[in-house]
Amino acid sequence: MEVDGKLEILEEAGNLLQILREKNPLIHHITNPVTINDSANIVLAMGGSPIMADDPSEVEEVVSMASALVINTGMPEPRKLKSMILAGKKANELRIPVVLDPVGGGLTKLRKETLENLLGTMVFSVIKGNQAEIRHLASYEYSLNGVDSLPDKMNGIEVAKAAAQKHKCVIAMTGKEDIITDGIRSYSIENGHSMLSAITGTGCMSASLIAAFCGVTEDFLLAAVSGMLSMGIAGESAGRSLSVGEGIGSFKVRFFDHIQLTNKDILIKEGRIHEL
């Protein structure tokens, strides 16, 4: 039985996953050293091919070969910003989708200026962030604890839509329920597990997955939905697989297992998504 188009969007996400694994898209990352290994491995597990390159002398050449670009502003510094701008402009010129992960956006003067610089010089296909990061981009009040968002505030859909309309792109806002919107069409995803917030880098990995899906479609709303569904469902499966005495170390290993094991049938059967 179809409810609010749920089965249709899950079917489309499942089809896109199959295309991703057939095409093995190359995903260029300019990201932070804290989570770079996890970002590369999650793309591999999903069926893509990662490349991590951030030297200004090669980023334009690298992104020209890629199917999508991830720009992650964790640990910003001038040399990397130069690379992000060079790569982002080249990607825009070649119509290669660009995914922004504004890690800790709004936390410091440097991070605010870095985001303003990026948003003023290139067009993003998707911006993925936690509630505080998206609230900052939408010019709403926000609260951060380091680079992590404090517990969910009200008006999540209003904030996400405002950010999407302001920056003319898809917004994927993570939280207790993930919200995906292009400012017109909006979805909430209930899948997920509390342990996803207990290991570092799950936000960065979400952006990498979204980019992998963006690399095989021009429907970036569907790509963002597919990436966030995959994260949430794999997290739930990893959580269910734990035995008594197993904690976040085992969870992380199982999570990667279940990303690799995710398929169309699993997305359709286990996806809990609602059109808003």
Secondary structure, DSSP 8 states (H G I E B T S, - for coil): --STTHHHHHHHHHHHHHHHHHH--EEEEE--TTTHHHHHHHHHHHT-EEEE---TTTHHHHHHH-SEEEEE-SS--HHHHHHHHHHHHHHHHTT--EEEE-TTTTSSHHHHHHHHHHHHH---SEEEEEHHHHHHHTT----EETTEE-S--S-HHHHHHHHHHHHTSEEEEESSSEEEESSSSEEEE----GGGGGSTTHHHHHHHHHHHHHTT-S-HHHHHHHHHHHHHHHHHHHHHH--TT--HHHHHHHHHHHHHH--HHHHHHH--EEE-
